[in-house]
Amino acid sequence: MKKPYKLPTIIRSKNGDWFVKYFYEWPDRPGVFKEFRVRDGINYIHDLEEKERAILQLQSDISIALDQLNYSPF
């Protein structure tokens, strides 16, 4: 069975804006995906090791919500 989302990826922009990006299929338009960007306060962390741990945890949390909890942003 095809899943209505694409797995989240971490984006580390050179300008310091880090976020987790994922795509979710529109409920009424099969095959058309909407992009979602989640920052969740990551960019307020200035220690790079702590920021890396936080972004990895955020990616993991989003993956779990999409896969196991059947989360839909719509």
Sequence and secondary structure as in RCSB ss.txt:
>XXXX:A:sequence
MKKPYKLPTIIRSKNGDWFVKYFYEWPDRPGVFKEFRVRDGINYIHDLEEKERAILQLQSDISIALDQLNYSPF
>XXXX:A:secstr
   SEEEEEEEE TTS EEEEEEEE TTSTT EEEEEE TTGGG   HHHHHHHHHHHHHHHHHHHHTS     
